[in-house]
Amino acid sequence: MNSRQDNSRQDLKSIHPDLIVEGLAGVRWYVRTTRHIDRQLHAIHLLGYLNPLRASCITIVSASEMEWMYAQTEQSLSGCAVFRGEIVSLVILCAGCEASPALVAVCERYNIALVKTSVGEIEVVDYLMSHLPKLIALRKTKHGVFLAVMNTGILITGSSGVGKSEVAMDLIQRGHQLVADDAVDIYRSEQNELVGECPATLRGYIEIRGLGIISILKMFGPSAVLDFYRLQLIIDLQEATDSEVKKVDRLSPSLEMRDILGIQMPCLTMLVAPGRNLAVLVEAAVRNHLLRMSGMDSGKEFLLRHDEIMKKKTGV
């Protein structure tokens, strides 16, 4: 097992079946459970139609399969592989099928969630395949401001009061887009990418010290706010005096890699000092990051050019 998988397993959290069915129409619960879905599995491996010989974490039962279910006794259902062990967490009855007393009893015995929905099995599968990857993804909440700047997702971090929201406000006024302020939910997608999104209650709002809560949605319109975006760069703001700024290496960026949910993310430290236009610097940092990702390193190019000129002058 590689180190990335080890890190992922350490960060695993449970997801309750309630979250999985909350978007289905006409949901009715027969049995609730405290058992949780295994987040280590890929979404496509979690689903399966009712199969008496093989268990699926989420078992889907159509109308035709319910005919077989009603023909079984509680004892015979208990002996089916589909209800054995710790695999099955949720059974979904599709197209308004009613649960048989035997099925309810077995689900209660093995602590399996049982729910009925009015939509058909095809719609249920489509819904689960589109929503499960996000629901079972590894996730964590980071403190900071998340924006899309020049089609690049950036997370601006730093201590409280350093000016993260003020920089974000300036960037929004320059035409960039807000995803989340203060609390950023980050999850790892099935494509092994980090995606940042805003909690529903905070969407479109930003807090500016001295001004209070501001609605970016109402002030700048829907185009200024995004629900989610891929994270590509972290910019960490740190307060510094003029003397500390002068001591910084002028040729090399303060760049390091940070681990988030098992994925290495570039983090650029940017010093905050009087007279520095942080919005302009953030835009420049994003442009430079895009150049670096395309294989161009301005610092290395400058040093190589400098060395070539010095060699010509010294005749070496």
N, C-alpha and C positions, 0 to 999 in steps of 0.2 A: 504494500500500500504506500502511495507517495505521500509527501508531507502535506500537499494541498488537501487530500482526502482526510488526513488526520486532523487538520485545522477545522475542516467542515464539520466533522463528527463532534468535536469539542463544543461547537457553537450551536448544535441542534436544539431546537425548541419544538414543543408539541403544538399541534393544530387540532382544534376540536371539530368534529363533524358538522356542528351548527354552521360554521363558516362556509363549508363546502356547498350546502344546499340553500343558503340564504337567498340566492338569486333565482331559484326555480319557482315556477308558478304553482299555486295551489298546494303548498307544502303542508302536510299534516304528519306529526310525529306519533308513532306508536310506542317506540321505546327510545329513551335517551340513554346515553352511555358516557362514561368517563374515559373510555379508551381513546387513544390518539392515533392519528395517521402517521406512518413512518415517513419522515421527511427525507430519508436517505435514498428513497426510490425515485426514479424518473417518472413523470406523470403518466406516460404511456403504459408503464408496468403496474400501475395502481389499479387500473380499470379492468373489468371483465364481466361478461354476461354470466348468468347463473350456470354453473357447471358442477354437478354433484361430485365429480372426481377431482376437481382442482379449485383451490380457494383463491379469491382475489381480494385485495384490501378493500376496494369499493366494488360491491357486487350489484349489477344492474339486472332487474327482473322485468321482463316484458309480459304482455297479456298471455301469450302462448305458454310461457314458462310457469305462469301462475296456475295453469290447469294441472301441471304436474305437481306443483306445490300443494294444491288442495287435496290431491290424492294421497298425500303422505301423512303419516301419523307423527306425533311428537317424537316417538321413539326412533322412527326411521329417519327423520330429519336430523336428529341428534347424532346418528351414525354416519351422516354424509361428510365427506372431506371438506365441503364448503364451510362447515361450521366448526371444524376442528382447530385446535391450537390458538395462537395469538395473531393470526394473519388478518382475518376479516374484522374490519372496524365499522363498516357502514353498508347497509342493504337498502337500495332505492327501488321502490315499486313504481313502475311507469304507467302512464295512460290511465291514472285513476284507479288502479287495481287495489282491492281491499286485501288486507293481510289475513291469512287463515289463523285461527286460534293456535294451531300447532307452531306456526312460524313465530308468532308473538312470544310464545312460551320459550322456544329455543333461543331467540334473541335475548330475552331477559336472562336466561340461564347463563349464556356465554358473554353477556355484557356487550352485545352488538347493537349499534344504533340502527333503528328501522324507521324509514320515512316513506311517505307516499307523495307523488307529485302528479299533477294533471297532464303534464306534457309527455309526449312519446319518448321511446328509448333513443331514437336518433337525435332528438333535440337535447336529451340529457347528456349523451356522449359528446355532442358538439360543445355544450356548455362547460362540461368538466374539462375537456381538452384545452379550451381557451382560458379557463380560469385557474385550473389546478397548478400549472407551473408557477404562477405568482403566489398562490396561497401556501404552497409547500416550500417555497424558496427560503433559504437562509437569509435572515435579515437582522439589522440592528439600527438603532437611532443615533444619529450624530448631531452634535450641537454646531450650528453654523448657518450659512445662507447658501442656497443652491440656486444657480442661474444657468441659463443657456446663453453663452456669449460667443457670437460668430459660429453658431452650430456646434459648439463645444460645451459639454456639461462641466461646470466648475463648482467645487465646494469651497467656499471661503470660510476658514476657521480662525480662531483666535480667542483670547480671553474676553470676558464680558466687559463692554465699554470701549473696546479697541477701535470700533467704527465699522464693523461688518455691515450693518444695515444701512449706514450712510453711504458706503461704497456701492452697495447693491442699488440703492435709490438713484444714485448718480448714473449707474450703468443702465438702469431701466429707462431713465430719461434720454439716454443716448441710443435707445432702440432695442436694447437686449431684453430678455424675458426672465421673469421670476418663476421658480418652481416652488421653493419653500424657504421660509424664514424661521430662524431659531431652532426648530426641530425638523430634521430631515430623515425620513425613513429610507434606508438603503437596503436593497435586496439583490441577491445574486441570481441572475437569470440562468436558464438552461443552456444558453450560449456562453456561459462563464463570463458574463459582463455584469458590471455593477450598475444598477439603475436606482436613481433617487426620485422620490416622490414626496408629496406633501400630505400630512394627515388632513382628512376631509374638513375638519372644523377650522383649520388654519389656512385653507386654500385662498390665495388672493390677498392675504393681509401681510403687512410688514410693520414692525414696531420701530419707531425712531425716537430716541431719547429727547424729551422736551416737546415732542409733537404728539406722542401717544401712538395709537393704532391707526394705520392708514390703509384704506382699501385700494390696492393697486388695480384691482378689477374695475372699479368704478372710476378711478382717476385716469387710467390710461386705456381702458377697454380690454376685451377678452384676448386680443392678440398679444398682450403683455404678460399673460399668465399661462403656464403650461402645467399639465397634471403630473407629468413625469419626464425624465430625460436620462440618457446614459451618462454616467460619471466618467470623465476622462482626465481631470486634473484637480488637484487640491492646492489651494493657495492659503498659506498660513500667515496671518498678519501678526506681527510682533512689534510692540512699542520699542522705540530706540531713540537715543539722543543724537544730536548732530555728530558728536565725536564717534559714537558707535557706528553710524552710517559710513563715516569716512574710513573706518578700519576694515570694512567689508572688502573681500577680494573683488576687484572691479572686472576681472576677466572671466570668472567662473560663477555661474548661478548657484544659489544655495538650494540645491536640488537633492532630494533623497526619496527613497521608496518607502511607502507605508503599507502595511498589510491590513486589508479590510475583507473579512469573510474569506480568507485564503487567496485573495487576488492582490498582487502588488500594484499600487497606484502611485504615480509620481506626485511628489509634494514639493512645492516651491515656497520657500520662506521669503516673505516680503516685509521689509522694515517700515514701520509707520513713524514718520517724523514730520514736524511742521514744514509746510511748503511743498510737500510731495503730493502730486495729483494721482491719487491711488486708482481712480477709474481709468485714466489713461495708461497707467502702469499695468493694470490688470489686462486691458486690451492688448498691450504690447506683449505681455507674458503669454497670452493665449496664442497670438500670432507666432511667437517664437516657438511655442510648444508644437504647433502644427508643422512648422518648418523642421523641427527636430524629429517629429514622427515620420516625416518624408525623407529623412536621411541627411538633412542639412543642419550642421552645427556651426552657428555664426562664430562662437568663441574659438573653436578649433581652426576654422578657416582664417580667422584673423591672425592667430599665432603662427600658422603655416606661412601666411603671406609675410608676416613680420620677419620670420626666420629667413625666408628667401631674400628679402631686401637686405638684411644684415649680412648675409653671405656674399651678396654681390658687392657691398660696400667694403667688406674686409678682404675680399678676394679668396675666401676659403672655399 
